[in-house]
Amino acid sequence: MATPYAFMGGQYLPLEDAKISIMTHAFLYGTACFEGIRAYWSPEEEELFIFRMREHYERLANSCKILQIGLKFSIDEMCDATIQVLRKSEFKENVYIRPVAYKSTKAIGVKLAGLDDDFLVFGIPFGDYLDVNKGIRVQVSTWRHLEDNIIPARAKVNGAYVNAALAKSEALQNGYDEAIFLSGDGHVAEGSAENLFLVKCGKLVTTPTTEDILEGITRATLIELARNELGIETIERRIDRTELYTADECFLCGTGAQISPISEVDHRIVGDGGVGPITRKLQALYDDAVHGRLPRYRHWCTPVYR
């Protein structure tokens, strides 16, 4: 039976023993940044594949630059620590991996400079964050998305996810599955913790990364798969709210959400209310890619046990 492990304070220990003080600056002020990485179990190969791990750690390093966190470990060292955590845990199922770089000083006071920094990573068994087999119901949130000059969305800052929690909670409490943020000027940004795509006239449409959204790794993956495998162009441009109501297809994507088709926005049915044909093709391609079944993209998958 798997026993989850963590890497923390430069050592490997059971997850239940990985603890921080209630005085830790990151706990008190949200001064941390994180990544969400998935590893997929392949029963055919009896192997656990970590999907696009290096790209996630490269993004974490960029988040740390913004938050003035000095990483103690190189990208290669963090990748190796992640592999070791999963090996020690002996997972043989799908796993969610959470690396965190954080201000570890035990102190009161709002600042970034002059504090100690640390890094940890752990993994836990993880299923679907949203239902990927049928369309989900979403609402446009009354909460607005954070802007780059407030808390930058391209940095996965722990404290910033209060913004996401407010929008997601509002949606759930109103009977929906997920929320869609608008930007300060009223254009479509992204989901509470996912990027967003429309399908219009056989092409993908998505908000550009210069419009205060996360530079999503799943987003980039789908753009590449759509272009190379389906010959489908992706248009990156600003999206009006009403385009959500008239799209042929619509879906959210992210490491947690994977590819979650949207069947309804604000009580308007999207397409025929089911999973659209392009969304379904992308779901199949993505599933093959993350399980190491596409030789052309095998370099995206890091094996844990071999």
Short mmCIF file of the C-alpha atoms (twelve columns), coordinates in Angstrom:
data_MODEL
# 
_entry.id   MODEL 
# 
loop_
_atom_site.group_PDB 
_atom_site.id 
_atom_site.type_symbol 
_atom_site.label_atom_id 
_atom_site.label_alt_id 
_atom_site.label_comp_id 
_atom_site.label_asym_id 
_atom_site.label_seq_id 
_atom_site.Cartn_x 
_atom_site.Cartn_y 
_atom_site.Cartn_z 
_atom_site.pdbx_PDB_model_num 
ATOM 1   C CA . MET A 1   0.000   0.000  0.000   1 
ATOM 2   C CA . ALA A 2   1.305   3.448  -0.958  1 
ATOM 3   C CA . THR A 3   2.567   5.714  1.828   1 
ATOM 4   C CA . PRO A 4   2.793   9.347  0.654   1 
ATOM 5   C CA . TYR A 5   6.175   10.989 1.179   1 
ATOM 6   C CA . ALA A 6   7.376   14.586 1.002   1 
ATOM 7   C CA . PHE A 7   10.675  16.338 0.404   1 
ATOM 8   C CA . MET A 8   11.006  19.164 2.912   1 
ATOM 9   C CA . GLY A 9   13.910  20.881 4.631   1 
ATOM 10  C CA . GLY A 10  16.302  18.956 2.399   1 
ATOM 11  C CA . GLN A 11  15.109  15.526 3.551   1 
ATOM 12  C CA . TYR A 12  12.554  12.881 2.638   1 
ATOM 13  C CA . LEU A 13  9.918   12.084 5.249   1 
ATOM 14  C CA . PRO A 14  6.384   10.676 5.456   1 
ATOM 15  C CA . LEU A 15  3.833   13.271 4.413   1 
ATOM 16  C CA . GLU A 16  2.144   13.160 7.818   1 
ATOM 17  C CA . ASP A 17  5.428   14.349 9.396   1 
ATOM 18  C CA . ALA A 18  5.929   17.274 6.988   1 
ATOM 19  C CA . LYS A 19  4.815   20.304 8.979   1 
ATOM 20  C CA . ILE A 20  5.458   24.042 9.206   1 
ATOM 21  C CA . SER A 21  5.133   26.416 12.147  1 
ATOM 22  C CA . ILE A 22  2.038   28.591 12.506  1 
ATOM 23  C CA . MET A 23  4.510   31.506 12.544  1 
ATOM 24  C CA . THR A 24  5.768   30.735 9.042   1 
ATOM 25  C CA . HIS A 25  5.600   33.886 6.893   1 
ATOM 26  C CA . ALA A 26  4.064   32.028 3.940   1 
ATOM 27  C CA . PHE A 27  1.244   30.785 6.159   1 
ATOM 28  C CA . LEU A 28  0.600   34.202 7.631   1 
ATOM 29  C CA . TYR A 29  0.761   36.222 4.383   1 
ATOM 30  C CA . GLY A 30  0.483   33.833 1.430   1 
ATOM 31  C CA . THR A 31  4.094   34.580 0.402   1 
ATOM 32  C CA . ALA A 32  4.639   31.373 -1.537  1 
ATOM 33  C CA . CYS A 33  4.279   30.084 -5.056  1 
ATOM 34  C CA . PHE A 34  3.395   26.608 -6.206  1 
ATOM 35  C CA . GLU A 35  2.913   24.265 -9.112  1 
ATOM 36  C CA . GLY A 36  0.397   21.537 -9.843  1 
ATOM 37  C CA . ILE A 37  1.874   18.555 -11.691 1 
ATOM 38  C CA . ARG A 38  0.213   15.267 -12.572 1 
ATOM 39  C CA . ALA A 39  1.671   11.807 -12.867 1 
ATOM 40  C CA . TYR A 40  -0.314  9.142  -14.703 1 
ATOM 41  C CA . TRP A 41  -0.162  5.417  -14.081 1 
ATOM 42  C CA . SER A 42  0.190   3.298  -17.221 1 
ATOM 43  C CA . PRO A 43  -1.060  -0.252 -16.536 1 
ATOM 44  C CA . GLU A 44  0.244   -1.360 -19.942 1 
ATOM 45  C CA . GLU A 45  3.811   -0.447 -19.035 1 
ATOM 46  C CA . GLU A 46  3.424   -0.693 -15.244 1 
ATOM 47  C CA . GLU A 47  4.990   2.747  -15.061 1 
ATOM 48  C CA . LEU A 48  4.138   6.109  -13.558 1 
ATOM 49  C CA . PHE A 49  4.712   8.993  -15.975 1 
ATOM 50  C CA . ILE A 50  5.161   12.577 -14.739 1 
ATOM 51  C CA . PHE A 51  3.758   14.914 -17.377 1 
ATOM 52  C CA . ARG A 52  5.863   17.874 -18.500 1 
ATOM 53  C CA . MET A 53  7.644   18.070 -15.165 1 
ATOM 54  C CA . ARG A 54  10.537  20.232 -16.305 1 
ATOM 55  C CA . GLU A 55  8.222   22.848 -17.834 1 
ATOM 56  C CA . HIS A 56  6.386   23.091 -14.525 1 
ATOM 57  C CA . TYR A 57  9.603   23.685 -12.609 1 
ATOM 58  C CA . GLU A 58  10.728  26.266 -15.144 1 
ATOM 59  C CA . ARG A 59  7.457   28.106 -14.503 1 
ATOM 60  C CA . LEU A 60  7.963   27.777 -10.740 1 
ATOM 61  C CA . ALA A 61  11.398  29.359 -11.110 1 
ATOM 62  C CA . ASN A 62  9.811   32.302 -12.944 1 
ATOM 63  C CA . SER A 63  7.170   32.662 -10.230 1 
ATOM 64  C CA . CYS A 64  9.979   32.769 -7.667  1 
ATOM 65  C CA . LYS A 65  11.653  35.626 -9.542  1 
ATOM 66  C CA . ILE A 66  8.470   37.663 -9.294  1 
ATOM 67  C CA . LEU A 67  8.011   36.864 -5.603  1 
ATOM 68  C CA . GLN A 68  11.698  37.360 -4.720  1 
ATOM 69  C CA . ILE A 69  12.091  33.758 -3.555  1 
ATOM 70  C CA . GLY A 70  15.603  32.378 -3.834  1 
ATOM 71  C CA . LEU A 71  15.311  28.731 -4.833  1 
ATOM 72  C CA . LYS A 72  17.762  26.522 -2.939  1 
ATOM 73  C CA . PHE A 73  17.691  23.862 -5.625  1 
ATOM 74  C CA . SER A 74  18.224  23.778 -9.375  1 
ATOM 75  C CA . ILE A 75  15.491  22.651 -11.746 1 
ATOM 76  C CA . ASP A 76  17.292  19.315 -12.186 1 
ATOM 77  C CA . GLU A 77  17.492  18.859 -8.410  1 
ATOM 78  C CA . MET A 78  13.798  19.623 -7.954  1 
ATOM 79  C CA . CYS A 79  12.910  17.165 -10.726 1 
ATOM 80  C CA . ASP A 80  15.047  14.490 -9.075  1 
ATOM 81  C CA . ALA A 81  13.475  15.170 -5.660  1 
ATOM 82  C CA . THR A 82  10.029  14.761 -7.221  1 
ATOM 83  C CA . ILE A 83  10.935  11.400 -8.737  1 
ATOM 84  C CA . GLN A 84  12.356  10.223 -5.412  1 
ATOM 85  C CA . VAL A 85  9.212   11.303 -3.526  1 
ATOM 86  C CA . LEU A 86  7.017   9.257  -5.880  1 
ATOM 87  C CA . ARG A 87  9.347   6.242  -5.731  1 
ATOM 88  C CA . LYS A 88  9.388   6.281  -1.949  1 
ATOM 89  C CA . SER A 89  5.601   6.613  -1.903  1 
ATOM 90  C CA . GLU A 90  5.315   3.557  -4.208  1 
ATOM 91  C CA . PHE A 91  2.332   5.003  -6.069  1 
ATOM 92  C CA . LYS A 92  0.707   2.812  -8.723  1 
ATOM 93  C CA . GLU A 93  -2.167  5.127  -9.573  1 
ATOM 94  C CA . ASN A 94  -2.701  8.658  -10.869 1 
ATOM 95  C CA . VAL A 95  -1.012  11.228 -8.648  1 
ATOM 96  C CA . TYR A 96  -1.175  14.978 -8.098  1 
ATOM 97  C CA . ILE A 97  2.177   16.595 -7.223  1 
ATOM 98  C CA . ARG A 98  2.428   19.872 -5.329  1 
ATOM 99  C CA . PRO A 99  5.795   21.697 -5.206  1 
ATOM 100 C CA . VAL A 100 5.867   24.857 -3.094  1 
ATOM 101 C CA . ALA A 101 8.576   27.519 -2.792  1 
ATOM 102 C CA . TYR A 102 7.905   29.713 0.194   1 
ATOM 103 C CA . LYS A 103 9.057   32.339 2.667   1 
ATOM 104 C CA . SER A 104 10.023  30.178 5.640   1 
ATOM 105 C CA . THR A 105 11.020  32.860 8.156   1 
ATOM 106 C CA . LYS A 106 8.924   32.821 11.337  1 
ATOM 107 C CA . ALA A 107 8.053   36.484 11.585  1 
ATOM 108 C CA . ILE A 108 5.319   39.099 11.603  1 
ATOM 109 C CA . GLY A 109 5.572   41.801 8.958   1 
ATOM 110 C CA . VAL A 110 4.502   42.268 5.350   1 
ATOM 111 C CA . LYS A 111 7.518   42.210 3.029   1 
ATOM 112 C CA . LEU A 112 9.401   39.961 0.614   1 
ATOM 113 C CA . ALA A 113 13.070  40.910 0.970   1 
ATOM 114 C CA . GLY A 114 15.277  39.831 3.853   1 
ATOM 115 C CA . LEU A 115 13.401  36.587 4.579   1 
ATOM 116 C CA . ASP A 116 14.497  32.954 4.410   1 
ATOM 117 C CA . ASP A 117 13.234  30.776 1.575   1 
ATOM 118 C CA . ASP A 118 12.580  27.054 1.352   1 
ATOM 119 C CA . PHE A 119 11.159  24.416 -0.983  1 
ATOM 120 C CA . LEU A 120 9.003   21.332 -0.532  1 
ATOM 121 C CA . VAL A 121 7.210   18.837 -2.742  1 
ATOM 122 C CA . PHE A 122 4.727   16.051 -2.085  1 
ATOM 123 C CA . GLY A 123 2.347   13.844 -4.025  1 
ATOM 124 C CA . ILE A 124 -1.092  12.366 -3.294  1 
ATOM 125 C CA . PRO A 125 -3.431  10.042 -5.206  1 
ATOM 126 C CA . PHE A 126 -5.770  12.158 -7.337  1 
ATOM 127 C CA . GLY A 127 -8.721  11.594 -9.628  1 
ATOM 128 C CA . ASP A 128 -10.663 14.063 -11.773 1 
ATOM 129 C CA . TYR A 129 -10.917 17.660 -10.503 1 
ATOM 130 C CA . LEU A 130 -13.921 18.267 -12.764 1 
ATOM 131 C CA . ASP A 131 -16.090 15.805 -14.676 1 
ATOM 132 C CA . VAL A 132 -14.317 15.276 -18.011 1 
ATOM 133 C CA . ASN A 133 -16.863 12.793 -19.370 1 
ATOM 134 C CA . LYS A 134 -19.812 15.144 -19.692 1 
ATOM 135 C CA . GLY A 135 -20.320 18.860 -19.944 1 
ATOM 136 C CA . ILE A 136 -20.125 21.015 -16.841 1 
ATOM 137 C CA . ARG A 137 -22.328 24.019 -16.000 1 
ATOM 138 C CA . VAL A 138 -20.496 27.299 -15.447 1 
ATOM 139 C CA . GLN A 139 -21.375 30.856 -14.578 1 
ATOM 140 C CA . VAL A 140 -19.631 34.128 -15.292 1 
ATOM 141 C CA . SER A 141 -18.480 35.258 -11.873 1 
ATOM 142 C CA . THR A 142 -19.377 38.565 -10.262 1 
ATOM 143 C CA . TRP A 143 -15.785 38.598 -8.962  1 
ATOM 144 C CA . ARG A 144 -13.204 40.134 -11.304 1 
ATOM 145 C CA . HIS A 145 -9.875  38.540 -12.160 1 
ATOM 146 C CA . LEU A 146 -6.654  39.865 -10.641 1 
ATOM 147 C CA . GLU A 147 -4.462  42.052 -12.858 1 
ATOM 148 C CA . ASP A 148 -0.715  41.883 -13.457 1 
ATOM 149 C CA . ASN A 149 -0.084  45.062 -11.471 1 
ATOM 150 C CA . ILE A 150 -2.103  43.738 -8.523  1 
ATOM 151 C CA . ILE A 151 -1.063  40.081 -8.185  1 
ATOM 152 C CA . PRO A 152 0.309   38.666 -11.460 1 
ATOM 153 C CA . ALA A 153 -1.557  35.608 -12.730 1 
ATOM 154 C CA . ARG A 154 1.552   34.300 -14.510 1 
ATOM 155 C CA . ALA A 155 3.030   33.690 -11.055 1 
ATOM 156 C CA . LYS A 156 1.169   30.946 -9.187  1 
ATOM 157 C CA . VAL A 157 1.124   32.868 -5.921  1 
ATOM 158 C CA . ASN A 158 -0.545  30.980 -3.073  1 
ATOM 159 C CA . GLY A 159 -2.271  34.038 -1.619  1 
ATOM 160 C CA . ALA A 160 -3.735  34.977 -5.002  1 
ATOM 161 C CA . TYR A 161 -5.944  31.897 -5.000  1 
ATOM 162 C CA . VAL A 162 -8.330  33.573 -2.581  1 
ATOM 163 C CA . ASN A 163 -9.548  35.304 -5.753  1 
ATOM 164 C CA . ALA A 164 -10.173 31.878 -7.299  1 
ATOM 165 C CA . ALA A 165 -11.810 30.541 -4.139  1 
ATOM 166 C CA . LEU A 166 -14.288 33.432 -4.039  1 
ATOM 167 C CA . ALA A 167 -15.344 32.848 -7.651  1 
ATOM 168 C CA . LYS A 168 -15.492 29.049 -7.387  1 
ATOM 169 C CA . SER A 169 -17.432 29.147 -4.118  1 
ATOM 170 C CA . GLU A 170 -19.937 31.585 -5.582  1 
ATOM 171 C CA . ALA A 171 -20.469 29.251 -8.537  1 
ATOM 172 C CA . LEU A 172 -20.888 26.139 -6.387  1 
ATOM 173 C CA . GLN A 173 -23.266 27.868 -4.006  1 
ATOM 174 C CA . ASN A 174 -25.345 29.003 -6.989  1 
ATOM 175 C CA . GLY A 175 -25.633 25.426 -8.251  1 
ATOM 176 C CA . TYR A 176 -22.919 25.540 -10.940 1 
ATOM 177 C CA . ASP A 177 -19.776 23.435 -11.297 1 
ATOM 178 C CA . GLU A 178 -17.258 26.174 -12.068 1 
ATOM 179 C CA . ALA A 179 -16.771 29.905 -12.583 1 
ATOM 180 C CA . ILE A 180 -15.421 31.997 -15.437 1 
ATOM 181 C CA . PHE A 181 -13.616 35.225 -14.614 1 
ATOM 182 C CA . LEU A 182 -13.925 38.434 -16.549 1 
ATOM 183 C CA . SER A 183 -11.051 40.882 -16.617 1 
ATOM 184 C CA . GLY A 184 -11.337 44.355 -15.135 1 
ATOM 185 C CA . ASP A 185 -12.531 45.705 -18.498 1 
ATOM 186 C CA . GLY A 186 -15.126 42.966 -18.940 1 
ATOM 187 C CA . HIS A 187 -13.409 40.521 -21.286 1 
ATOM 188 C CA . VAL A 188 -13.203 36.781 -20.698 1 
ATOM 189 C CA . ALA A 189 -10.087 35.822 -18.727 1 
ATOM 190 C CA . GLU A 190 -10.153 32.173 -17.608 1 
ATOM 191 C CA . GLY A 191 -11.772 29.767 -15.164 1 
ATOM 192 C CA . SER A 192 -11.170 29.869 -11.422 1 
ATOM 193 C CA . ALA A 193 -8.089  27.669 -11.858 1 
ATOM 194 C CA . GLU A 194 -8.126  26.770 -15.548 1 
ATOM 195 C CA . ASN A 195 -7.520  28.293 -18.955 1 
ATOM 196 C CA . LEU A 196 -10.429 28.514 -21.378 1 
ATOM 197 C CA . PHE A 197 -10.909 27.671 -25.061 1 
ATOM 198 C CA . LEU A 198 -13.792 28.246 -27.445 1 
ATOM 199 C CA . VAL A 199 -14.366 26.398 -30.705 1 
ATOM 200 C CA . LYS A 200 -15.708 28.678 -33.434 1 
ATOM 201 C CA . CYS A 201 -15.934 27.771 -37.126 1 
ATOM 202 C CA . GLY A 202 -13.542 24.854 -36.704 1 
ATOM 203 C CA . LYS A 203 -10.818 26.888 -34.965 1 
ATOM 204 C CA . LEU A 204 -9.757  27.217 -31.349 1 
ATOM 205 C CA . VAL A 205 -9.998  30.639 -29.726 1 
ATOM 206 C CA . THR A 206 -8.316  31.452 -26.417 1 
ATOM 207 C CA . THR A 207 -7.361  34.503 -24.389 1 
ATOM 208 C CA . PRO A 208 -3.703  35.557 -24.925 1 
ATOM 209 C CA . THR A 209 -1.250  35.238 -22.050 1 
ATOM 210 C CA . THR A 210 -0.757  39.009 -22.101 1 
ATOM 211 C CA . GLU A 211 -4.327  39.421 -20.787 1 
ATOM 212 C CA . ASP A 212 -3.568  38.557 -17.141 1 
ATOM 213 C CA . ILE A 213 -4.034  34.781 -17.318 1 
ATOM 214 C CA . LEU A 214 -1.835  31.886 -16.259 1 
ATOM 215 C CA . GLU A 215 0.663   30.804 -18.903 1 
ATOM 216 C CA . GLY A 216 -0.842  27.334 -18.842 1 
ATOM 217 C CA . ILE A 217 1.216   24.253 -19.670 1 
ATOM 218 C CA . THR A 218 -1.893  22.250 -20.525 1 
ATOM 219 C CA . ARG A 219 -2.996  25.207 -22.651 1 
ATOM 220 C CA . ALA A 220 0.301   25.120 -24.578 1 
ATOM 221 C CA . THR A 221 0.044   21.339 -24.899 1 
ATOM 222 C CA . LEU A 222 -3.399  21.544 -26.491 1 
ATOM 223 C CA . ILE A 223 -2.374  24.278 -28.915 1 
ATOM 224 C CA . GLU A 224 0.481   22.048 -30.103 1 
ATOM 225 C CA . LEU A 225 -1.623  18.885 -30.303 1 
ATOM 226 C CA . ALA A 226 -4.413  20.685 -32.167 1 
ATOM 227 C CA . ARG A 227 -1.967  22.104 -34.707 1 
ATOM 228 C CA . ASN A 228 0.197   19.026 -35.242 1 
ATOM 229 C CA . GLU A 229 -2.331  16.215 -34.965 1 
ATOM 230 C CA . LEU A 230 -5.642  17.755 -36.047 1 
ATOM 231 C CA . GLY A 231 -4.496  20.614 -38.291 1 
ATOM 232 C CA . ILE A 232 -6.572  23.034 -36.204 1 
ATOM 233 C CA . GLU A 233 -5.445  26.636 -35.850 1 
ATOM 234 C CA . THR A 234 -5.558  28.441 -32.495 1 
ATOM 235 C CA . ILE A 235 -6.406  32.144 -32.481 1 
ATOM 236 C CA . GLU A 236 -5.229  34.056 -29.416 1 
ATOM 237 C CA . ARG A 237 -7.321  37.199 -28.951 1 
ATOM 238 C CA . ARG A 238 -9.591  38.975 -26.507 1 
ATOM 239 C CA . ILE A 239 -12.950 37.274 -26.020 1 
ATOM 240 C CA . ASP A 240 -16.252 39.012 -25.314 1 
ATOM 241 C CA . ARG A 241 -18.593 37.554 -22.700 1 
ATOM 242 C CA . THR A 242 -21.380 36.940 -25.200 1 
ATOM 243 C CA . GLU A 243 -19.071 34.791 -27.331 1 
ATOM 244 C CA . LEU A 244 -19.325 32.185 -24.572 1 
ATOM 245 C CA . TYR A 245 -23.042 31.921 -25.352 1 
ATOM 246 C CA . THR A 246 -22.629 31.502 -29.114 1 
ATOM 247 C CA . ALA A 247 -19.569 29.219 -29.283 1 
ATOM 248 C CA . ASP A 248 -19.813 25.890 -31.084 1 
ATOM 249 C CA . GLU A 249 -17.879 24.263 -28.227 1 
ATOM 250 C CA . CYS A 250 -16.213 25.459 -25.060 1 
ATOM 251 C CA . PHE A 251 -13.883 23.811 -22.545 1 
ATOM 252 C CA . LEU A 252 -11.639 24.513 -19.590 1 
ATOM 253 C CA . CYS A 253 -8.174  23.020 -19.298 1 
ATOM 254 C CA . GLY A 254 -5.421  22.692 -16.741 1 
ATOM 255 C CA . THR A 255 -3.316  20.162 -14.893 1 
ATOM 256 C CA . GLY A 256 -6.085  19.577 -12.377 1 
ATOM 257 C CA . ALA A 257 -9.066  20.014 -14.688 1 
ATOM 258 C CA . GLN A 258 -7.409  18.246 -17.669 1 
ATOM 259 C CA . ILE A 259 -9.934  18.952 -20.465 1 
ATOM 260 C CA . SER A 260 -13.368 19.701 -19.022 1 
ATOM 261 C CA . PRO A 261 -16.075 20.371 -21.626 1 
ATOM 262 C CA . ILE A 262 -18.614 23.094 -20.869 1 
ATOM 263 C CA . SER A 263 -22.242 22.350 -21.705 1 
ATOM 264 C CA . GLU A 264 -23.876 25.479 -20.282 1 
ATOM 265 C CA . VAL A 265 -22.864 29.074 -19.484 1 
ATOM 266 C CA . ASP A 266 -25.239 31.300 -17.524 1 
ATOM 267 C CA . HIS A 267 -28.224 29.062 -18.449 1 
ATOM 268 C CA . ARG A 268 -27.291 29.171 -22.161 1 
ATOM 269 C CA . ILE A 269 -26.627 25.764 -23.739 1 
ATOM 270 C CA . VAL A 270 -23.272 25.558 -25.541 1 
ATOM 271 C CA . GLY A 271 -23.498 23.760 -28.884 1 
ATOM 272 C CA . ASP A 272 -25.821 20.772 -28.499 1 
ATOM 273 C CA . GLY A 273 -25.197 20.560 -24.771 1 
ATOM 274 C CA . GLY A 274 -22.845 17.601 -25.007 1 
ATOM 275 C CA . VAL A 275 -19.117 17.073 -25.549 1 
ATOM 276 C CA . GLY A 276 -18.266 18.569 -28.926 1 
ATOM 277 C CA . PRO A 277 -16.314 16.631 -31.588 1 
ATOM 278 C CA . ILE A 278 -13.150 18.755 -31.422 1 
ATOM 279 C CA . THR A 279 -13.157 18.702 -27.620 1 
ATOM 280 C CA . ARG A 280 -13.539 14.922 -27.665 1 
ATOM 281 C CA . LYS A 281 -10.651 14.493 -30.113 1 
ATOM 282 C CA . LEU A 282 -8.422  16.695 -27.960 1 
ATOM 283 C CA . GLN A 283 -9.399  14.732 -24.849 1 
ATOM 284 C CA . ALA A 284 -8.346  11.487 -26.532 1 
ATOM 285 C CA . LEU A 285 -5.063  12.940 -27.769 1 
ATOM 286 C CA . TYR A 286 -4.289  14.432 -24.366 1 
ATOM 287 C CA . ASP A 287 -5.043  11.150 -22.599 1 
ATOM 288 C CA . ASP A 288 -2.704  9.299  -24.951 1 
ATOM 289 C CA . ALA A 289 0.002   11.922 -24.494 1 
ATOM 290 C CA . VAL A 290 -0.013  11.907 -20.684 1 
ATOM 291 C CA . HIS A 291 0.085   8.103  -20.578 1 
ATOM 292 C CA . GLY A 292 3.093   7.943  -22.892 1 
ATOM 293 C CA . ARG A 293 1.200   6.384  -25.776 1 
ATOM 294 C CA . LEU A 294 2.213   8.976  -28.395 1 
ATOM 295 C CA . PRO A 295 5.839   8.379  -29.484 1 
ATOM 296 C CA . ARG A 296 6.112   11.892 -30.934 1 
ATOM 297 C CA . TYR A 297 5.483   13.388 -27.475 1 
ATOM 298 C CA . ARG A 298 7.125   10.755 -25.311 1 
ATOM 299 C CA . HIS A 299 9.693   13.366 -24.201 1 
ATOM 300 C CA . TRP A 300 6.895   15.046 -22.222 1 
ATOM 301 C CA . CYS A 301 6.653   11.980 -19.947 1 
ATOM 302 C CA . THR A 302 9.223   11.265 -17.232 1 
ATOM 303 C CA . PRO A 303 9.121   7.651  -15.963 1 
ATOM 304 C CA . VAL A 304 9.378   7.233  -12.197 1 
ATOM 305 C CA . TYR A 305 10.382  3.614  -11.696 1 
ATOM 306 C CA . ARG A 306 12.739  2.732  -14.517 1 
# 
